[in-house]
């Protein structure tokens, strides 16, 4: 850590970085977001099929 403020910043964010609940919540958020993208891709693929309404 070279910047004069880096130790202070590390002290502020370290509790969040090591928080198990935040890790679980972020993992869940990412999993849900990726599922939405997957569902959108499936929808577009179905709509592009010949004869799709």
N, CA, C and O atoms as a CHARMM CRD file, in Angstrom:
* protein
*
  212
    1    1 UNK  N      0.84300  -1.17800   0.00000 PROA 1      0.00000
    2    1 UNK  CA     0.00000   0.00000   0.00000 PROA 1      0.00000
    3    1 UNK  C      0.88600   1.23800   0.00000 PROA 1      0.00000
    4    1 UNK  O      1.58100   1.52000   0.97600 PROA 1      0.00000
    5    2 UNK  N      0.85000   1.96500  -1.09900 PROA 2      0.00000
    6    2 UNK  CA     1.73900   3.10200  -1.25100 PROA 2      0.00000
    7    2 UNK  C      1.09600   4.43500  -0.92500 PROA 2      0.00000
    8    2 UNK  O      1.76700   5.32500  -0.40300 PROA 2      0.00000
    9    3 UNK  N     -0.18300   4.59700  -1.21800 PROA 3      0.00000
   10    3 UNK  CA    -0.84300   5.88100  -0.99000 PROA 3      0.00000
   11    3 UNK  C     -1.02400   6.12700   0.50200 PROA 3      0.00000
   12    3 UNK  O     -1.20500   5.19000   1.27900 PROA 3      0.00000
   13    4 UNK  N     -0.97400   7.38500   0.88700 PROA 4      0.00000
   14    4 UNK  CA    -1.10000   7.75200   2.29900 PROA 4      0.00000
   15    4 UNK  C     -2.45600   7.34900   2.87600 PROA 4      0.00000
   16    4 UNK  O     -2.56400   7.05000   4.06500 PROA 4      0.00000
   17    5 UNK  N     -3.46900   7.34300   2.05100 PROA 5      0.00000
   18    5 UNK  CA    -4.82600   7.04500   2.50100 PROA 5      0.00000
   19    5 UNK  C     -5.18200   5.55900   2.40800 PROA 5      0.00000
   20    5 UNK  O     -6.25700   5.16700   2.86300 PROA 5      0.00000
   21    6 UNK  N     -4.32700   4.73400   1.84200 PROA 6      0.00000
   22    6 UNK  CA    -4.69100   3.33800   1.58400 PROA 6      0.00000
   23    6 UNK  C     -4.93100   2.53700   2.86500 PROA 6      0.00000
   24    6 UNK  O     -5.82400   1.69100   2.89400 PROA 6      0.00000
   25    7 UNK  N     -4.17300   2.77800   3.90200 PROA 7      0.00000
   26    7 UNK  CA    -4.38800   2.05000   5.16000 PROA 7      0.00000
   27    7 UNK  C     -5.73900   2.40300   5.76600 PROA 7      0.00000
   28    7 UNK  O     -6.43800   1.53000   6.28300 PROA 7      0.00000
   29    8 UNK  N     -6.10800   3.67600   5.70600 PROA 8      0.00000
   30    8 UNK  CA    -7.41100   4.09900   6.23600 PROA 8      0.00000
   31    8 UNK  C     -8.55000   3.47800   5.44500 PROA 8      0.00000
   32    8 UNK  O     -9.54800   3.03500   6.01300 PROA 8      0.00000
   33    9 UNK  N     -8.39100   3.45200   4.14300 PROA 9      0.00000
   34    9 UNK  CA    -9.42100   2.84800   3.29700 PROA 9      0.00000
   35    9 UNK  C     -9.53700   1.35000   3.56900 PROA 9      0.00000
   36    9 UNK  O    -10.64200   0.81900   3.67700 PROA 9      0.00000
   37   10 UNK  N     -8.41100   0.67900   3.67700 PROA 10     0.00000
   38   10 UNK  CA    -8.41700  -0.75900   3.96500 PROA 10     0.00000
   39   10 UNK  C     -9.11000  -1.03700   5.29200 PROA 10     0.00000
   40   10 UNK  O     -9.84800  -2.01400   5.41500 PROA 10     0.00000
   41   11 UNK  N     -8.88100  -0.20100   6.26600 PROA 11     0.00000
   42   11 UNK  CA    -9.51500  -0.37000   7.57600 PROA 11     0.00000
   43   11 UNK  C    -11.02600  -0.23300   7.47200 PROA 11     0.00000
   44   11 UNK  O    -11.76400  -0.92000   8.17700 PROA 11     0.00000
   45   12 UNK  N    -11.48700   0.64900   6.59700 PROA 12     0.00000
   46   12 UNK  CA   -12.92500   0.85500   6.42600 PROA 12     0.00000
   47   12 UNK  C    -13.60300  -0.30200   5.69000 PROA 12     0.00000
   48   12 UNK  O    -14.70700  -0.70100   6.05900 PROA 12     0.00000
   49   13 UNK  N    -12.96100  -0.83800   4.66500 PROA 13     0.00000
   50   13 UNK  CA   -13.63000  -1.84200   3.83500 PROA 13     0.00000
   51   13 UNK  C    -13.38100  -3.28200   4.27200 PROA 13     0.00000
   52   13 UNK  O    -14.12900  -4.17700   3.87700 PROA 13     0.00000
   53   14 UNK  N    -12.37100  -3.52100   5.06000 PROA 14     0.00000
   54   14 UNK  CA   -12.04300  -4.89000   5.46200 PROA 14     0.00000
   55   14 UNK  C    -13.20700  -5.61900   6.14000 PROA 14     0.00000
   56   14 UNK  O    -13.44300  -6.78500   5.82200 PROA 14     0.00000
   57   15 UNK  N    -13.94200  -4.98500   7.05700 PROA 15     0.00000
   58   15 UNK  CA   -15.07200  -5.71100   7.66500 PROA 15     0.00000
   59   15 UNK  C    -16.11800  -6.16600   6.64000 PROA 15     0.00000
   60   15 UNK  O    -16.73000  -7.22100   6.80900 PROA 15     0.00000
   61   16 UNK  N    -16.32200  -5.39200   5.59800 PROA 16     0.00000
   62   16 UNK  CA   -17.28100  -5.77700   4.55600 PROA 16     0.00000
   63   16 UNK  C    -16.70700  -6.88300   3.68300 PROA 16     0.00000
   64   16 UNK  O    -17.42300  -7.79100   3.26100 PROA 16     0.00000
   65   17 UNK  N    -15.44000  -6.80100   3.42400 PROA 17     0.00000
   66   17 UNK  CA   -14.76700  -7.80300   2.59900 PROA 17     0.00000
   67   17 UNK  C    -14.81700  -9.18300   3.26700 PROA 17     0.00000
   68   17 UNK  O    -14.91100 -10.19900   2.57800 PROA 17     0.00000
   69   18 UNK  N    -14.75600  -9.22400   4.56000 PROA 18     0.00000
   70   18 UNK  CA   -14.72200 -10.48900   5.28600 PROA 18     0.00000
   71   18 UNK  C    -16.08900 -10.91400   5.82100 PROA 18     0.00000
   72   18 UNK  O    -16.17400 -11.89400   6.56000 PROA 18     0.00000
   73   19 UNK  N    -17.15100 -10.20600   5.46800 PROA 19     0.00000
   74   19 UNK  CA   -18.47400 -10.47100   6.00100 PROA 19     0.00000
   75   19 UNK  C    -19.13300 -11.63700   5.26600 PROA 19     0.00000
   76   19 UNK  O    -19.35300 -11.57100   4.05700 PROA 19     0.00000
   77   20 UNK  N    -19.44800 -12.70600   6.00500 PROA 20     0.00000
   78   20 UNK  CA   -20.02600 -13.90900   5.39200 PROA 20     0.00000
   79   20 UNK  C    -21.43200 -13.65400   4.85100 PROA 20     0.00000
   80   20 UNK  O    -21.78800 -14.16400   3.78900 PROA 20     0.00000
   81   21 UNK  N    -22.22900 -12.87100   5.57100 PROA 21     0.00000
   82   21 UNK  CA   -23.58000 -12.58000   5.09900 PROA 21     0.00000
   83   21 UNK  C    -23.53700 -11.81800   3.77900 PROA 21     0.00000
   84   21 UNK  O    -24.28000 -12.14800   2.85500 PROA 21     0.00000
   85   22 UNK  N    -22.68700 -10.81400   3.67800 PROA 22     0.00000
   86   22 UNK  CA   -22.57100 -10.07200   2.42000 PROA 22     0.00000
   87   22 UNK  C    -22.09800 -10.97200   1.29400 PROA 22     0.00000
   88   22 UNK  O    -22.53400 -10.81500   0.15300 PROA 22     0.00000
   89   23 UNK  N    -21.21800 -11.90600   1.59300 PROA 23     0.00000
   90   23 UNK  CA   -20.74700 -12.83900   0.56300 PROA 23     0.00000
   91   23 UNK  C    -21.91200 -13.68200   0.04900 PROA 23     0.00000
   92   23 UNK  O    -22.06300 -13.86800  -1.15900 PROA 23     0.00000
   93   24 UNK  N    -22.73000 -14.18900   0.96000 PROA 24     0.00000
   94   24 UNK  CA   -23.88300 -15.01200   0.57200 PROA 24     0.00000
   95   24 UNK  C    -24.88800 -14.18700  -0.22800 PROA 24     0.00000
   96   24 UNK  O    -25.40800 -14.64800  -1.24400 PROA 24     0.00000
   97   25 UNK  N    -25.15700 -12.97500   0.23000 PROA 25     0.00000
   98   25 UNK  CA   -26.10200 -12.11400  -0.48100 PROA 25     0.00000
   99   25 UNK  C    -25.60700 -11.77300  -1.88100 PROA 25     0.00000
  100   25 UNK  O    -26.38100 -11.79200  -2.83800 PROA 25     0.00000
  101   26 UNK  N    -24.32800 -11.46500  -2.00000 PROA 26     0.00000
  102   26 UNK  CA   -23.76700 -11.13000  -3.31100 PROA 26     0.00000
  103   26 UNK  C    -23.76100 -12.34000  -4.24200 PROA 26     0.00000
  104   26 UNK  O    -24.02100 -12.20300  -5.43700 PROA 26     0.00000
  105   27 UNK  N    -23.46700 -13.51600  -3.70500 PROA 27     0.00000
  106   27 UNK  CA   -23.50600 -14.73700  -4.50700 PROA 27     0.00000
  107   27 UNK  C    -24.91500 -14.97500  -5.02800 PROA 27     0.00000
  108   27 UNK  O    -25.10200 -15.31900  -6.19500 PROA 27     0.00000
  109   28 UNK  N    -25.90100 -14.79300  -4.16400 PROA 28     0.00000
  110   28 UNK  CA   -27.29400 -14.97600  -4.55700 PROA 28     0.00000
  111   28 UNK  C    -27.71100 -13.94200  -5.60000 PROA 28     0.00000
  112   28 UNK  O    -28.39200 -14.27200  -6.57100 PROA 28     0.00000
  113   29 UNK  N    -27.30200 -12.69300  -5.39600 PROA 29     0.00000
  114   29 UNK  CA   -27.63100 -11.63500  -6.34900 PROA 29     0.00000
  115   29 UNK  C    -27.05000 -11.94700  -7.72500 PROA 29     0.00000
  116   29 UNK  O    -27.72300 -11.78800  -8.74400 PROA 29     0.00000
  117   30 UNK  N    -25.81900 -12.38400  -7.74600 PROA 30     0.00000
  118   30 UNK  CA   -25.17100 -12.69600  -9.01200 PROA 30     0.00000
  119   30 UNK  C    -25.83200 -13.90100  -9.68700 PROA 30     0.00000
  120   30 UNK  O    -26.04400 -13.89500 -10.90000 PROA 30     0.00000
  121   31 UNK  N    -26.15400 -14.92600  -8.90800 PROA 31     0.00000
  122   31 UNK  CA   -26.82000 -16.10600  -9.46200 PROA 31     0.00000
  123   31 UNK  C    -28.16900 -15.71500 -10.07700 PROA 31     0.00000
  124   31 UNK  O    -28.51000 -16.17100 -11.16800 PROA 31     0.00000
  125   32 UNK  N    -28.92800 -14.87700  -9.37800 PROA 32     0.00000
  126   32 UNK  CA   -30.22200 -14.43900  -9.90400 PROA 32     0.00000
  127   32 UNK  C    -30.06400 -13.60000 -11.16600 PROA 32     0.00000
  128   32 UNK  O    -30.82200 -13.76500 -12.12200 PROA 32     0.00000
  129   33 UNK  N    -29.08700 -12.70700 -11.17300 PROA 33     0.00000
  130   33 UNK  CA   -28.84600 -11.86200 -12.33500 PROA 33     0.00000
  131   33 UNK  C    -28.46900 -12.70400 -13.56000 PROA 33     0.00000
  132   33 UNK  O    -28.96000 -12.46900 -14.66400 PROA 33     0.00000
  133   34 UNK  N    -27.60400 -13.67100 -13.34900 PROA 34     0.00000
  134   34 UNK  CA   -27.19800 -14.53600 -14.45900 PROA 34     0.00000
  135   34 UNK  C    -28.36400 -15.37600 -14.95500 PROA 34     0.00000
  136   34 UNK  O    -28.45200 -15.66700 -16.14800 PROA 34     0.00000
  137   35 UNK  N    -29.25600 -15.76600 -14.06200 PROA 35     0.00000
  138   35 UNK  CA   -30.44100 -16.52200 -14.47600 PROA 35     0.00000
  139   35 UNK  C    -31.35900 -15.65500 -15.33300 PROA 35     0.00000
  140   35 UNK  O    -31.92500 -16.13600 -16.31500 PROA 35     0.00000
  141   36 UNK  N    -31.51000 -14.39800 -14.97500 PROA 36     0.00000
  142   36 UNK  CA   -32.33300 -13.48400 -15.77700 PROA 36     0.00000
  143   36 UNK  C    -31.74700 -13.34800 -17.17600 PROA 36     0.00000
  144   36 UNK  O    -32.48300 -13.38000 -18.16200 PROA 36     0.00000
  145   37 UNK  N    -30.44200 -13.19800 -17.27100 PROA 37     0.00000
  146   37 UNK  CA   -29.79400 -13.10100 -18.58300 PROA 37     0.00000
  147   37 UNK  C    -30.02700 -14.37900 -19.38200 PROA 37     0.00000
  148   37 UNK  O    -30.30900 -14.32400 -20.57900 PROA 37     0.00000
  149   38 UNK  N    -29.91000 -15.51900 -18.72900 PROA 38     0.00000
  150   38 UNK  CA   -30.15700 -16.79800 -19.39600 PROA 38     0.00000
  151   38 UNK  C    -31.59000 -16.88100 -19.90700 PROA 38     0.00000
  152   38 UNK  O    -31.82600 -17.33900 -21.02600 PROA 38     0.00000
  153   39 UNK  N    -32.54600 -16.44300 -19.09600 PROA 39     0.00000
  154   39 UNK  CA   -33.94800 -16.47300 -19.50600 PROA 39     0.00000
  155   39 UNK  C    -34.19500 -15.53300 -20.68500 PROA 39     0.00000
  156   39 UNK  O    -34.96500 -15.86000 -21.58700 PROA 39     0.00000
  157   40 UNK  N    -33.54700 -14.37000 -20.68200 PROA 40     0.00000
  158   40 UNK  CA   -33.68600 -13.44400 -21.80600 PROA 40     0.00000
  159   40 UNK  C    -33.13300 -14.06200 -23.08300 PROA 40     0.00000
  160   40 UNK  O    -33.73400 -13.93300 -24.15000 PROA 40     0.00000
  161   41 UNK  N    -32.00400 -14.72500 -22.97700 PROA 41     0.00000
  162   41 UNK  CA   -31.41400 -15.38300 -24.14200 PROA 41     0.00000
  163   41 UNK  C    -32.33300 -16.47900 -24.66600 PROA 41     0.00000
  164   41 UNK  O    -32.48800 -16.62600 -25.87800 PROA 41     0.00000
  165   42 UNK  N    -32.94400 -17.24900 -23.76900 PROA 42     0.00000
  166   42 UNK  CA   -33.87800 -18.29900 -24.18100 PROA 42     0.00000
  167   42 UNK  C    -35.09100 -17.70300 -24.88700 PROA 42     0.00000
  168   42 UNK  O    -35.56600 -18.24500 -25.88500 PROA 42     0.00000
  169   43 UNK  N    -35.58300 -16.59300 -24.36500 PROA 43     0.00000
  170   43 UNK  CA   -36.73200 -15.93000 -24.97100 PROA 43     0.00000
  171   43 UNK  C    -36.40100 -15.46500 -26.38900 PROA 43     0.00000
  172   43 UNK  O    -37.18500 -15.67700 -27.31400 PROA 43     0.00000
  173   44 UNK  N    -35.24100 -14.83300 -26.55700 PROA 44     0.00000
  174   44 UNK  CA   -34.82800 -14.34600 -27.87400 PROA 44     0.00000
  175   44 UNK  C    -34.65700 -15.51400 -28.83100 PROA 44     0.00000
  176   44 UNK  O    -35.05800 -15.42300 -29.99200 PROA 44     0.00000
  177   45 UNK  N    -34.07100 -16.60600 -28.36600 PROA 45     0.00000
  178   45 UNK  CA   -33.85800 -17.78200 -29.22300 PROA 45     0.00000
  179   45 UNK  C    -35.19800 -18.36300 -29.66200 PROA 45     0.00000
  180   45 UNK  O    -35.35700 -18.74200 -30.82300 PROA 45     0.00000
  181   46 UNK  N    -36.16400 -18.43600 -28.74600 PROA 46     0.00000
  182   46 UNK  CA   -37.48100 -18.96200 -29.11900 PROA 46     0.00000
  183   46 UNK  C    -38.18300 -18.04700 -30.11400 PROA 46     0.00000
  184   46 UNK  O    -38.81800 -18.51400 -31.05900 PROA 46     0.00000
  185   47 UNK  N    -38.06400 -16.74400 -29.89400 PROA 47     0.00000
  186   47 UNK  CA   -38.73600 -15.77200 -30.78000 PROA 47     0.00000
  187   47 UNK  C    -38.11800 -15.78900 -32.16600 PROA 47     0.00000
  188   47 UNK  O    -38.79700 -15.45400 -33.13600 PROA 47     0.00000
  189   48 UNK  N    -36.85800 -16.16700 -32.29100 PROA 48     0.00000
  190   48 UNK  CA   -36.18600 -16.17000 -33.59100 PROA 48     0.00000
  191   48 UNK  C    -36.47100 -17.42400 -34.39800 PROA 48     0.00000
  192   48 UNK  O    -36.13700 -17.48500 -35.58200 PROA 48     0.00000
  193   49 UNK  N    -37.08900 -18.43400 -33.77600 PROA 49     0.00000
  194   49 UNK  CA   -37.38700 -19.66300 -34.50300 PROA 49     0.00000
  195   49 UNK  C    -38.45300 -19.41700 -35.57200 PROA 49     0.00000
  196   49 UNK  O    -39.36100 -18.61000 -35.37300 PROA 49     0.00000
  197   50 UNK  N    -38.34200 -20.09700 -36.67800 PROA 50     0.00000
  198   50 UNK  CA   -39.38000 -19.96500 -37.72200 PROA 50     0.00000
  199   50 UNK  C    -40.74600 -20.38100 -37.16000 PROA 50     0.00000
  200   50 UNK  O    -40.87200 -21.39000 -36.46700 PROA 50     0.00000
  201   51 UNK  N    -41.72900 -19.59900 -37.47000 PROA 51     0.00000
  202   51 UNK  CA   -43.08400 -19.90300 -37.01600 PROA 51     0.00000
  203   51 UNK  C    -43.39100 -19.41900 -35.61000 PROA 51     0.00000
  204   51 UNK  O    -44.49800 -19.62700 -35.11300 PROA 51     0.00000
  205   52 UNK  N    -42.43200 -18.77800 -34.96300 PROA 52     0.00000
  206   52 UNK  CA   -42.68700 -18.26400 -33.60800 PROA 52     0.00000
  207   52 UNK  C    -43.57300 -17.02500 -33.71500 PROA 52     0.00000
  208   52 UNK  O    -43.39500 -16.19200 -34.60300 PROA 52     0.00000
  209   53 UNK  N    -44.50800 -16.92300 -32.81500 PROA 53     0.00000
  210   53 UNK  CA   -45.42300 -15.78200 -32.85800 PROA 53     0.00000
  211   53 UNK  C    -44.93200 -14.67300 -31.97700 PROA 53     0.00000
  212   53 UNK  O    -45.57400 -13.62700 -31.88500 PROA 53     0.00000
